[in-house]
Amino acid sequence: METLEKIETDLAYMQDEVRQLNEIVTSLQATVTKLEKQNELLKSKIEDMETEARPSRRPPHY
């Protein structure tokens, strides 16, 4: 009977650990998604800046 109680106790702790880890993974996924969106926005802004920095016509010496 004592062995069964130990197994049940261990299972309860393991279930709690899995729940906590799931919360952490969910939180990290939300952070990754947010960072991916920010990265795309920054990439777009850099591309826009590069486009604006290019001269629209050739320099006079061409």
Residue frames as a rotation matrix with the C-alpha (Angstrom) as fourth column:
MET 1
0.569 0.822 0.000 0.00
0.822 -0.569 0.000 0.00
0.000 0.000 -1.000 0.00
GLU 2
0.382 -0.520 -0.764 2.88
0.218 -0.752 0.622 2.35
-0.898 -0.404 -0.174 0.80
THR 3
-0.663 -0.651 0.370 4.31
0.462 0.034 0.886 1.87
-0.589 0.759 0.278 -2.71
LEU 4
-0.087 0.734 0.673 1.00
0.969 -0.094 0.228 2.83
0.230 0.672 -0.704 -4.30
GLU 5
0.771 0.348 -0.533 0.86
0.523 -0.824 0.218 6.04
-0.363 -0.447 -0.818 -2.24
LYS 6
-0.113 -0.900 -0.422 4.41
0.167 -0.435 0.884 6.92
-0.979 0.030 0.200 -3.33
ILE 7
-0.668 -0.085 0.739 3.50
0.725 0.149 0.673 6.35
-0.167 0.985 -0.037 -6.97
GLU 8
0.373 0.891 0.259 0.38
0.906 -0.410 0.104 8.51
0.199 0.196 -0.960 -6.62
THR 9
0.617 -0.228 -0.753 2.40
0.298 -0.818 0.492 11.27
-0.728 -0.529 -0.437 -4.92
ASP 10
-0.500 -0.865 0.039 5.08
0.296 -0.129 0.946 11.13
-0.814 0.484 0.321 -7.61
LEU 11
-0.378 0.458 0.804 2.40
0.920 0.086 0.383 11.26
0.106 0.885 -0.454 -10.30
ALA 12
0.698 0.666 -0.265 0.82
0.703 -0.708 0.073 14.32
-0.139 -0.237 -0.961 -8.71
TYR 13
0.226 -0.710 -0.667 4.19
0.078 -0.669 0.739 16.12
-0.971 -0.219 -0.096 -8.65
MET 14
-0.698 -0.508 0.505 4.88
0.489 0.177 0.854 15.13
-0.523 0.843 0.125 -12.24
GLN 15
0.084 0.819 0.568 1.49
0.987 -0.149 0.067 16.39
0.140 0.555 -0.820 -13.38
ASP 16
0.771 0.155 -0.617 2.17
0.367 -0.901 0.233 19.71
-0.520 -0.406 -0.752 -11.68
GLU 17
-0.238 -0.941 -0.242 5.59
0.104 -0.272 0.957 19.94
-0.966 0.203 0.162 -13.35
VAL 18
-0.566 0.102 0.818 4.05
0.813 0.235 0.533 19.22
-0.138 0.967 -0.216 -16.76
ARG 19
0.554 0.830 0.058 1.44
0.832 -0.552 -0.046 21.93
-0.006 0.073 -0.997 -16.15
GLN 20
0.540 -0.433 -0.722 4.14
0.097 -0.819 0.565 24.45
-0.836 -0.375 -0.400 -15.18
LEU 21
-0.565 -0.795 0.223 6.28
0.278 0.071 0.958 23.55
-0.777 0.603 0.180 -18.18
ASN 22
-0.166 0.606 0.778 3.27
0.986 0.085 0.144 23.91
0.021 0.791 -0.611 -20.47
GLU 23
0.805 0.440 -0.398 2.67
0.492 -0.870 0.034 27.42
-0.331 -0.224 -0.917 -19.12
ILE 24
0.075 -0.877 -0.474 6.32
-0.042 -0.477 0.878 28.31
-0.996 -0.046 -0.072 -19.74
VAL 25
-0.650 -0.301 0.697 6.25
0.608 0.344 0.716 26.94
-0.455 0.889 -0.040 -23.29
THR 26
0.297 0.856 0.423 3.04
0.954 -0.283 -0.098 28.83
0.036 0.433 -0.901 -24.03
SER 27
0.754 -0.073 -0.653 4.55
0.179 -0.933 0.312 32.05
-0.632 -0.352 -0.690 -22.71
LEU 28
-0.295 -0.950 -0.098 7.75
0.035 -0.113 0.993 31.55
-0.955 0.290 0.066 -24.70
GLN 29
-0.391 0.233 0.890 5.77
0.898 0.311 0.313 30.86
-0.204 0.921 -0.331 -27.88
ALA 30
0.736 0.676 -0.032 3.92
0.665 -0.730 -0.158 34.15
-0.130 0.095 -0.987 -27.42
THR 31
0.429 -0.677 -0.598 7.28
-0.112 -0.697 0.708 35.92
-0.896 -0.236 -0.375 -27.01
VAL 32
-0.563 -0.637 0.527 8.69
0.405 0.343 0.848 34.25
-0.720 0.690 0.066 -30.13
THR 33
0.079 0.691 0.719 5.63
0.997 -0.037 -0.073 35.26
-0.024 0.722 -0.691 -32.14
LYS 34
0.867 0.218 -0.448 5.94
0.288 -0.953 0.095 38.86
-0.406 -0.211 -0.889 -30.94
LEU 35
0.037 -0.951 -0.308 9.65
-0.137 -0.310 0.941 38.94
-0.990 0.007 -0.142 -31.81
GLU 36
-0.460 -0.147 0.876 9.00
0.758 0.448 0.474 37.47
-0.462 0.882 -0.095 -35.25
LYS 37
0.573 0.738 0.357 6.49
0.820 -0.519 -0.242 40.25
0.006 0.432 -0.902 -35.97
GLN 38
0.742 -0.374 -0.557 8.94
-0.078 -0.873 0.482 42.89
-0.666 -0.314 -0.676 -34.76
ASN 39
-0.302 -0.904 0.301 11.68
0.204 0.248 0.947 41.36
-0.931 0.347 0.110 -36.90
GLU 40
-0.135 0.341 0.930 9.49
0.982 0.172 0.080 41.50
-0.133 0.924 -0.358 -40.01
LEU 41
0.873 0.475 -0.110 8.60
0.468 -0.880 -0.079 45.12
-0.134 0.017 -0.991 -39.28
LEU 42
0.398 -0.814 -0.424 12.26
-0.194 -0.526 0.828 46.06
-0.897 -0.247 -0.368 -38.87
LYS 43
-0.425 -0.517 0.743 13.18
0.572 0.483 0.663 44.19
-0.702 0.707 0.091 -42.04
SER 44
0.322 0.654 0.684 10.52
0.946 -0.249 -0.207 46.09
0.035 0.714 -0.699 -43.95
LYS 45
0.915 -0.004 -0.404 11.73
0.101 -0.966 0.238 49.43
-0.392 -0.258 -0.883 -42.55
ILE 46
-0.045 -0.998 -0.042 15.33
-0.010 -0.042 0.999 48.65
-0.999 0.046 -0.008 -43.51
GLU 47
-0.330 -0.020 0.944 14.26
0.875 0.367 0.314 47.74
-0.353 0.930 -0.104 -47.04
ASP 48
0.722 0.650 0.236 12.31
0.691 -0.693 -0.205 51.00
0.031 0.311 -0.950 -47.28
MET 49
0.662 -0.552 -0.507 15.34
-0.124 -0.748 0.652 52.98
-0.740 -0.368 -0.563 -46.06
GLU 50
-0.360 -0.823 0.440 17.57
0.340 0.323 0.883 51.27
-0.869 0.467 0.163 -48.62
THR 51
0.034 0.476 0.879 15.10
0.998 0.023 -0.052 52.09
-0.045 0.879 -0.475 -51.39
GLU 52
0.925 0.356 -0.132 14.91
0.363 -0.931 0.030 55.73
-0.113 -0.075 -0.991 -50.31
ALA 53
0.374 -0.868 -0.326 18.71
-0.060 -0.374 0.926 56.02
-0.925 -0.327 -0.192 -50.10
ARG 54
-0.238 -0.443 0.864 19.19
0.816 0.391 0.426 54.96
-0.526 0.807 0.269 -53.74
PRO 55
-0.654 0.004 -0.756 19.43
-0.264 -0.938 0.224 57.86
-0.709 0.346 0.615 -56.16
SER 56
0.341 0.893 0.295 16.50
0.103 0.277 -0.955 58.05
-0.934 0.356 0.003 -58.55
ARG 57
0.990 -0.086 -0.112 18.74
-0.122 -0.131 -0.984 59.00
0.069 0.988 -0.141 -61.46
ARG 58
0.475 -0.879 -0.035 22.33
0.858 0.472 -0.205 58.41
0.197 0.068 0.978 -62.50
PRO 59
0.290 -0.472 -0.833 25.01
0.398 -0.731 0.554 60.82
-0.870 -0.492 -0.024 -61.33
PRO 60
0.786 0.112 -0.607 26.09
-0.377 -0.692 -0.616 63.43
-0.489 0.714 -0.501 -63.95
HIS 61
-0.169 -0.959 -0.228 29.42
-0.830 0.014 0.557 61.72
-0.531 0.283 -0.799 -64.73
TYR 62
-0.299 0.095 0.949 27.66
0.263 0.965 -0.014 58.76
-0.917 0.245 -0.314 -66.43
